[in-house]
Amino acid sequence: MDILDKKIIIENLSNYICFLNINGVNYPYTSKKEICNISIKNSTTRNRIKVFNLLSNKIEDILFEDVREITVYGKDVDNIELSTKYIDQIKSDVDSCCFDYVPREEILNYYLKNEVYLVNNEKEIFEICKKFKFTILDYEIKAQTISNIENITNVWKEIIQEKITENVEELNNLKNETEDEEDKEDIDSIIEMFNDTIIEIDLSDCKNLFDVIETYPPLLLPLPDSLKNIQNSLSRDDSYSLNEALKLVETLTYDELKEIYNEVKDINEQSYITETVIDKIKNILDQQKQ
């Protein structure tokens, strides 16, 4: 990176909140004293720059050469207000996630890499991943596939159990209101039927998340609005999903692609979208091996 580029980065960070693209991920940084509450001095003679990370609230010392791009939102309007709004949204969205299956740092990197706070379609996919506690990931949704059936099954049963608990609570209230013993027995039978639906859940034949939602127990229908909305999102035009999945593949690293390929290559009865994406990944991996 030449001195002019260094100077531009230093000046922008001194006056604004900037999103620096480092290894494909956009992190919010600044060295503006009014925000950091300390004085940070940088020089074009050094190959490193000190910056304040607004997500971790820590000072970091990063290489100039690792900065691939710098973005300043609202430079001509109100950079601080607009950027703070984005940062608050990032923190709120990520903090509301469950980290039982995927660590917070990994979810945060995915969120920033895909600029979920800016792109409506990415936010929609993020919310689906969050609903299923990231047992299904964004690339799987775009490729219309699933890999970790065991974890998805666990979360799916939790989702169904919420509805069962809700229904059983209503039935118990009815039971408490009636004095007829025969009615009470009928209610107990219905409660037992509701509880048995969780035992019957089997996702072994499911190829994607749409198929998973189709296993929702008929006894508990209609679908909750949250699941109905997800199903509507998943049933959109296949060509759009394929294009999104192929674009995503091109942004991933060799190690990320290799991990995905190992997870999905042996899935039986793959859809056209899944097969196309897997072929694309394989071609990239083969090329990078040479």
C-alpha positions as CSV (number, residue, x, y, z in Angstrom):
1,M,0.0,0.0,0.0
2,D,1.5,3.4,-1.0
3,I,1.8,6.4,1.3
4,L,-1.3,8.2,-0.3
5,D,-3.5,5.2,0.5
6,K,-2.2,5.1,4.0
7,K,-2.8,8.9,4.4
8,I,-6.4,8.5,3.1
9,I,-7.2,5.7,5.6
10,I,-5.6,7.6,8.5
11,E,-7.6,10.7,7.7
12,N,-10.9,8.9,7.3
13,L,-10.4,7.0,10.5
14,S,-9.5,10.2,12.4
15,N,-12.8,11.9,11.3
16,Y,-15.3,9.2,10.7
17,I,-16.5,5.8,11.7
18,C,-15.2,3.5,8.8
19,F,-16.0,0.0,7.8
20,L,-12.6,-1.7,6.9
21,N,-12.7,-4.8,4.8
22,I,-10.2,-7.2,6.3
23,N,-10.1,-10.7,4.9
24,G,-13.5,-10.2,3.3
25,V,-15.2,-9.1,6.5
26,N,-16.3,-5.4,7.1
27,Y,-15.5,-4.3,10.6
28,P,-16.4,-0.9,12.1
29,Y,-13.4,1.1,13.2
30,T,-12.4,4.6,14.1
31,S,-9.6,6.6,15.7
32,K,-11.8,9.7,16.3
33,K,-11.0,10.9,19.8
34,E,-14.6,11.9,20.6
35,I,-15.6,8.3,20.1
36,C,-12.6,6.4,21.5
37,N,-12.2,8.8,24.4
38,I,-8.4,8.4,24.0
39,S,-5.9,9.9,21.5
40,I,-4.8,7.5,18.8
41,K,-1.9,8.6,16.6
42,N,-1.0,6.9,13.4
43,S,1.8,7.5,10.8
44,T,2.3,6.7,7.1
45,T,5.8,5.6,8.0
46,R,4.5,2.5,9.9
47,N,3.1,-0.6,8.2
48,R,0.5,-0.9,10.9
49,I,-2.4,1.3,12.1
50,K,-4.0,1.5,15.5
51,V,-7.8,1.6,15.4
52,F,-10.7,1.3,17.8
53,N,-13.1,-1.6,17.1
54,L,-16.6,-0.4,17.8
55,L,-18.0,-3.9,18.3
56,S,-15.4,-5.2,20.8
57,N,-14.6,-1.7,22.2
58,K,-10.9,-2.5,22.0
59,I,-7.9,-1.0,20.4
60,E,-6.4,-3.1,17.6
61,D,-3.1,-2.9,15.7
62,I,-3.7,-4.0,12.2
63,L,-1.5,-4.2,9.1
64,F,-2.2,-1.6,6.4
65,E,-1.9,-4.3,3.7
66,D,-4.7,-6.3,5.3
67,V,-7.1,-3.5,4.6
68,R,-8.7,-4.3,1.2
69,E,-11.3,-1.6,1.2
70,I,-12.6,1.3,3.3
71,T,-16.3,2.4,3.4
72,V,-17.5,5.6,5.0
73,Y,-21.3,5.7,5.3
74,G,-23.1,9.1,5.4
75,K,-19.9,11.1,4.9
76,D,-21.9,14.0,3.5
77,V,-24.8,13.7,5.9
78,D,-24.2,12.4,9.4
79,N,-21.6,9.6,9.5
80,I,-21.6,9.1,13.3
81,E,-25.4,8.8,13.5
82,L,-25.8,6.5,10.5
83,S,-22.8,4.3,11.4
84,T,-23.9,4.1,15.1
85,K,-27.3,2.9,13.9
86,Y,-25.7,0.1,11.9
87,I,-23.5,-0.9,14.8
88,D,-26.4,-1.0,17.2
89,Q,-28.3,-3.2,14.8
90,I,-25.3,-5.5,14.3
91,K,-25.0,-5.9,18.1
92,S,-28.7,-6.4,18.6
93,D,-29.1,-8.9,15.8
94,V,-26.0,-11.0,16.8
95,D,-26.7,-10.9,20.6
96,S,-30.2,-12.2,20.0
97,C,-28.8,-15.4,18.5
98,C,-28.4,-18.8,20.2
99,F,-24.7,-19.9,20.3
100,D,-25.3,-23.5,21.2
101,Y,-24.3,-24.8,17.8
102,V,-22.2,-22.0,16.3
103,P,-19.9,-19.7,18.3
104,R,-20.7,-16.0,18.5
105,E,-17.5,-14.9,16.7
106,E,-18.4,-17.2,13.7
107,I,-21.9,-15.8,13.5
108,L,-20.6,-12.2,13.8
109,N,-18.1,-12.8,10.9
110,Y,-20.9,-14.3,8.7
111,Y,-23.2,-11.3,9.6
112,L,-20.5,-8.7,8.7
113,K,-19.2,-10.6,5.6
114,N,-22.7,-10.6,4.1
115,E,-23.5,-7.1,5.3
116,V,-26.8,-8.3,6.7
117,Y,-27.4,-4.9,8.2
118,L,-27.7,-3.5,4.7
119,V,-29.1,-6.2,2.5
120,N,-32.8,-7.1,3.0
121,N,-32.5,-10.6,1.4
122,E,-29.5,-11.4,3.6
123,K,-31.4,-10.2,6.7
124,E,-34.2,-12.6,5.7
125,I,-31.8,-15.5,5.4
126,F,-30.1,-14.5,8.7
127,E,-33.5,-14.6,10.5
128,I,-34.1,-18.1,9.1
129,C,-30.7,-19.3,10.3
130,K,-31.4,-17.7,13.7
131,K,-34.8,-19.4,14.0
132,F,-33.0,-22.8,13.5
133,K,-30.1,-21.8,15.8
134,F,-27.7,-21.9,12.9
135,T,-28.0,-25.7,12.5
136,I,-28.6,-24.7,8.9
137,L,-26.4,-22.0,7.4
138,D,-26.9,-19.4,4.7
139,Y,-25.2,-21.3,1.9
140,E,-27.3,-24.3,2.6
141,I,-30.5,-22.2,2.4
142,K,-29.3,-20.7,-0.9
143,A,-28.3,-24.1,-2.3
144,Q,-31.5,-25.7,-1.0
145,T,-29.8,-28.4,1.0
146,I,-29.1,-29.5,4.6
147,S,-26.3,-31.4,6.1
148,N,-26.4,-31.7,10.0
149,I,-29.7,-33.6,10.3
150,E,-29.1,-34.5,14.0
151,N,-28.8,-30.9,15.1
152,I,-31.6,-29.7,12.9
153,T,-33.8,-32.4,14.3
154,N,-33.0,-31.3,17.9
155,V,-34.0,-27.7,17.1
156,W,-37.0,-28.7,15.0
157,K,-38.3,-30.7,18.0
158,E,-37.8,-27.7,20.2
159,I,-39.9,-25.5,17.8
160,I,-42.6,-28.1,17.7
161,Q,-42.5,-28.6,21.5
162,E,-43.2,-24.9,22.0
163,K,-46.5,-25.3,20.1
164,I,-47.3,-28.5,22.0
165,T,-46.7,-26.8,25.3
166,E,-48.9,-23.9,24.3
167,N,-51.8,-26.2,23.3
168,V,-51.5,-28.4,26.4
169,E,-51.6,-25.3,28.6
170,E,-54.9,-24.3,27.0
171,L,-56.3,-27.8,27.4
172,N,-55.3,-27.9,31.0
173,N,-57.1,-24.6,31.6
174,L,-60.2,-26.2,30.0
175,K,-59.8,-29.2,32.2
176,N,-59.6,-27.1,35.3
177,E,-62.8,-25.4,34.3
178,T,-64.9,-28.5,33.8
179,E,-66.3,-30.8,36.5
180,D,-67.4,-33.6,34.1
181,E,-65.0,-36.5,34.6
182,E,-65.7,-37.8,31.0
183,D,-64.7,-34.5,29.6
184,K,-61.5,-34.5,31.7
185,E,-60.6,-38.0,30.3
186,D,-61.2,-36.7,26.7
187,I,-58.9,-33.8,27.4
188,D,-56.2,-36.1,28.8
189,S,-56.4,-38.2,25.6
190,I,-56.0,-35.2,23.4
191,I,-53.0,-34.0,25.5
192,E,-51.4,-37.4,25.1
193,M,-51.9,-37.2,21.3
194,F,-50.2,-33.8,21.2
195,N,-47.3,-35.1,23.2
196,D,-46.9,-38.1,21.0
197,T,-46.4,-36.0,17.9
198,I,-42.9,-35.2,18.9
199,I,-42.0,-38.9,18.9
200,E,-43.0,-39.2,15.3
201,I,-40.7,-36.6,14.0
202,D,-38.3,-38.1,11.4
203,L,-36.2,-35.9,9.0
204,S,-34.2,-38.7,7.4
205,D,-35.9,-38.2,4.0
206,C,-35.6,-34.4,4.1
207,K,-33.3,-32.8,1.4
208,N,-33.8,-29.1,2.5
209,L,-35.4,-26.8,5.0
210,F,-38.6,-26.7,3.0
211,D,-38.9,-30.5,3.5
212,V,-38.2,-30.1,7.2
213,I,-41.1,-27.7,7.6
214,E,-43.4,-30.0,5.7
215,T,-43.0,-32.6,8.5
216,Y,-44.8,-30.2,10.9
217,P,-47.4,-32.5,12.7
218,P,-50.9,-32.2,11.1
219,L,-52.4,-32.3,14.5
220,L,-50.7,-29.0,15.3
221,L,-51.7,-27.2,12.1
222,P,-52.0,-24.4,11.0
223,L,-48.4,-23.5,10.7
224,P,-47.3,-20.7,13.0
225,D,-46.8,-17.4,11.0
226,S,-43.0,-17.5,11.6
227,L,-42.8,-20.9,9.8
228,K,-45.3,-20.0,7.1
229,N,-43.2,-16.9,6.3
230,I,-40.0,-19.0,6.1
231,Q,-41.8,-21.5,3.8
232,N,-42.9,-18.7,1.5
233,S,-39.3,-17.4,1.4
234,L,-38.0,-20.8,0.5
235,S,-40.5,-21.4,-2.3
236,R,-39.3,-18.5,-4.4
237,D,-37.9,-18.7,-7.9
238,D,-35.2,-21.4,-8.1
239,S,-33.1,-19.5,-10.6
240,Y,-32.7,-16.7,-8.0
241,S,-31.6,-19.1,-5.3
242,L,-29.1,-20.7,-7.7
243,N,-27.6,-17.4,-8.7
244,E,-27.3,-16.3,-5.1
245,A,-25.6,-19.6,-4.1
246,L,-23.1,-19.4,-7.0
247,K,-22.2,-15.8,-6.1
248,L,-21.7,-16.8,-2.5
249,V,-19.4,-19.7,-3.5
250,E,-17.1,-17.3,-5.3
251,T,-16.5,-15.2,-2.1
252,L,-15.5,-18.2,0.1
253,T,-11.9,-19.2,1.0
254,Y,-10.4,-22.6,0.0
255,D,-10.8,-24.0,3.6
256,E,-14.5,-22.8,3.7
257,L,-15.2,-24.4,0.4
258,K,-13.5,-27.6,1.4
259,E,-15.5,-27.9,4.6
260,I,-18.8,-27.3,2.8
261,Y,-17.9,-29.8,0.1
262,N,-17.1,-32.5,2.6
263,E,-20.4,-31.9,4.4
264,V,-22.7,-32.0,1.3
265,K,-21.0,-34.2,-1.3
266,D,-22.5,-37.4,-0.1
267,I,-26.1,-36.2,0.3
268,N,-28.4,-38.6,-1.6
269,E,-31.0,-37.4,-4.1
270,Q,-29.6,-33.9,-4.5
271,S,-31.7,-31.2,-6.1
272,Y,-30.5,-29.5,-9.4
273,I,-29.4,-26.4,-7.4
274,T,-27.4,-28.5,-4.9
275,E,-25.7,-30.5,-7.7
276,T,-24.8,-27.3,-9.6
277,V,-23.3,-25.7,-6.5
278,I,-21.4,-28.8,-5.5
279,D,-19.9,-29.0,-9.0
280,K,-18.9,-25.3,-8.8
281,I,-17.2,-25.9,-5.5
282,K,-15.4,-29.0,-6.8
283,N,-14.1,-27.1,-9.9
284,I,-12.8,-24.2,-7.7
285,L,-11.1,-26.7,-5.3
286,D,-9.5,-28.6,-8.2
287,Q,-8.2,-25.4,-9.8
288,Q,-6.7,-24.2,-6.5
289,K,-4.9,-27.5,-6.0
290,Q,-3.1,-27.1,-9.3
